Amino acid sequence: MDFNTDYVRQQIKDETLQDLLIKSRTKNVYTPVRYEGKTYWCLDDLAQDTETKARARAIRDMSIAMIIAMISVMGLLYMSAQYIL
């Protein structure tokens, strides 16, 4: 039981959710935790939800960086073409 509690503390930064998930683990009976309109049955559900959010955030950030890089390259090519001609 201590290992699971320590794992929850390490993986979750929100203290309220940490406490709710730890309190739901009593006497080998798992009860659902309702937090911010979502129901979590175990740490795996929370990990999957967090992974999905992180993946979406990473894709969005990479897309923004790629768009900025493409615009910069196009601008540099345009400026070099003007300089050459």
Long-range contacts (C-beta under 8 A, 24 or more apart in sequence): 1-25, 4-43, 7-43, 8-43, 11-43, 11-46, 11-47, 12-46, 17-46, 21-46
